[in-house]
Amino acid sequence: MAIYRRETFVDAPFEDVWAFHSTIDGLDALTPGFMNLEIEHVTGPDGEPDPEILEVGSRIELSMRPFDVGPRQHWTSVVTERTEEDGAAMFHDAMEEGPFPTWEHTHRFFADGDGTIVSDRVEYELPGGALGRAVSPLGWVGFEPMFRGRHKKTKELLE
């Protein structure tokens, strides 16, 4: 399985950065426009619609149509882990249905002085069976613009 990583320092308090990333509004705000994201349905762990915080068990159903090319890609992601300690927090979501055979995304946040380190780690496999697995390490070419944009937008909105 291939792994993509990106880390950025955000000159904003840990509590603010963590709170922002803990909501569906954060996901919506950080997804670059070229992805044409539509959040279709969000359900909390107890089945309640549109939870304020994305807790373990929250399900996010969305669709994307990158660059307005091809059909919309439907995606269901589930928050499978979430921890928060003094000055450190993380959540992990896994794609349950969607375009990738495997997509597991770990979001980590660490207090660093008056700022916060934001770290993304995605373990993934590209579609296409054996060929997709063979070229998966090249996936960073497509992920880099999206994650660079997400981290840049985080800085713009929170610094």
Order of alpha helices (4+ residues) and beta strands (2+ residues): beta-alpha-alpha-beta-beta-beta-beta-beta-beta-alpha-alpha
